[in-house]
């Protein structure tokens, strides 16, 4: 992601697909304020004047996937969570919450940048509670 004001993210992490910008709805103002606060703080950090990346490492270079994973692990550690979840779990949580909340599978696939619905369908796997509710829908003799 670029940190230049007014510029939208260019390429996705995988391949050359473009990600869509999404309006944040009721959180737009709060997100805009948080983003601007980060840009203001970022401006005073080493590397801010040489790296267009939105997030960067302690040496002022672009934050790598491994670096982002380390940051996520540190947050889990500080929160005293006994969990070794990878940062990618955030992406899975986003998709699962959207789908379980009733969002259309095609829309979720688009937000995730998936080229095929099969890539998104993995988030729709039924839970034990889903199976129980389905069985309860069966008519019974009383």
C-alpha positions in Angstrom: 0.0 0.0 0.0 1.1 3.5 -0.7 1.1 6.1 2.0 0.7 9.1 -0.4 -2.5 11.0 0.5 -5.2 10.5 -2.1 -3.6 7.5 -3.7 -5.3 4.1 -3.6 -3.5 0.8 -3.2 -2.2 -0.5 -6.5 -1.4 -4.2 -6.8 -2.6 -7.1 -4.7 -0.2 -9.2 -2.7 -0.7 -12.1 -5.2 -0.3 -11.7 -8.9 -1.3 -8.6 -10.8 -5.0 -8.4 -9.8 -6.2 -5.1 -8.6 -8.0 -4.8 -5.2 -11.2 -2.7 -5.1 -11.5 0.3 -2.8 -14.5 -0.2 -0.5 -16.5 2.5 1.1 -16.5 2.0 4.9 -20.1 3.1 5.5 -20.8 4.1 9.0 -17.2 3.7 10.0 -15.8 5.9 7.2 -15.2 9.0 9.4 -13.6 7.1 12.2 -11.4 5.1 9.8 -10.4 8.3 8.0 -9.4 9.9 11.3 -7.3 6.8 12.4 -5.6 6.7 9.0 -4.7 10.4 9.1 -3.4 10.0 12.7 -1.2 7.1 11.5 0.1 9.2 8.6 0.9 12.0 11.0 2.7 9.6 13.3 4.4 7.8 10.5 5.9 11.1 9.1 8.2 11.3 12.1 9.5 7.7 11.9 12.8 6.8 10.3 12.3 5.8 6.6 9.1 7.8 6.1 10.7 10.1 3.7 12.3 7.3 1.6 9.7 4.6 1.6 6.2 5.0 0.0 5.0 1.9 1.9 2.2 2.5 4.4 3.9 0.2 7.0 7.6 -0.3 7.2 10.1 -2.1 9.4 12.5 -0.7 12.0 15.2 -0.1 9.3 12.8 2.1 7.3 12.1 -0.5 4.6 8.8 -2.0 3.4 7.2 -4.2 6.1 7.5 -7.8 4.8 4.9 -10.6 5.3 7.2 -12.1 7.9 7.4 -8.7 9.7 3.7 -8.3 9.7 3.3 -11.8 11.1 5.8 -10.9 13.9 3.8 -7.8 14.7 0.6 -9.9 14.9 2.3 -12.5 17.1 3.5 -9.7 19.5 0.0 -8.4 19.7 -1.3 -11.8 20.6 1.5 -12.2 23.2 0.8 -8.8 24.8 -2.9 -9.7 25.0 -1.8 -12.9 26.9 -3.5 -15.1 24.3 -2.2 -18.6 24.2 -2.6 -18.8 20.5 -0.1 -19.2 17.7 -2.5 -18.0 15.1 -1.0 -16.7 11.9 -1.9 -13.1 10.8 -3.7 -14.7 7.9 -6.4 -15.8 10.4 -7.6 -12.1 10.2 -8.5 -12.7 6.5 -10.3 -15.9 7.3 -12.2 -14.3 10.1 -13.2 -11.4 7.9 -14.6 -13.8 5.3 -16.3 -16.1 7.7 -18.0 -13.3 9.6 -19.2 -11.7 6.4 -20.6 -15.0 5.1 -22.2 -16.0 8.4 -23.7 -12.5 8.6 -25.5 -13.1 5.4 -23.2 -11.4 2.8 -23.5 -12.7 -0.7 -20.7 -15.2 -1.5 -20.0 -13.3 -4.8 -19.5 -10.0 -2.9 -17.2 -11.6 -0.3 -15.2 -13.2 -3.2 -14.8 -9.8 -4.8 -13.7 -8.2 -1.5 -11.1 -10.9 -1.0 -9.9 -10.5 -4.6 -10.7 -14.1 -5.4 -10.9 -14.9 -9.1 -13.1 -18.0 -8.5 -15.9 -18.7 -6.1 -14.3 -22.0 -5.2 -11.6 -20.0 -3.4 -14.2 -18.4 -1.3 -16.5 -21.4 -0.7 -14.1 -22.8 1.9 -15.4 -20.2 4.3 -18.9 -21.6 4.0 -18.2 -25.0 5.5 -20.9 -26.0 8.0 -20.3 -26.1 11.7 -21.8 -28.6 14.1 -24.4 -26.0 15.1 -25.3 -25.5 11.3 -25.8 -29.3 11.0 -27.9 -29.4 14.2 -30.2 -26.6 12.9 -30.5 -28.3 9.5 -31.6 -31.6 11.2 -34.1 -29.8 13.4 -35.8 -28.5 10.2 -36.8 -32.1 9.3 -40.5 -32.8 9.8 -41.3 -35.3 12.6 -44.4 -37.2 13.6 -45.8 -36.1 16.9 
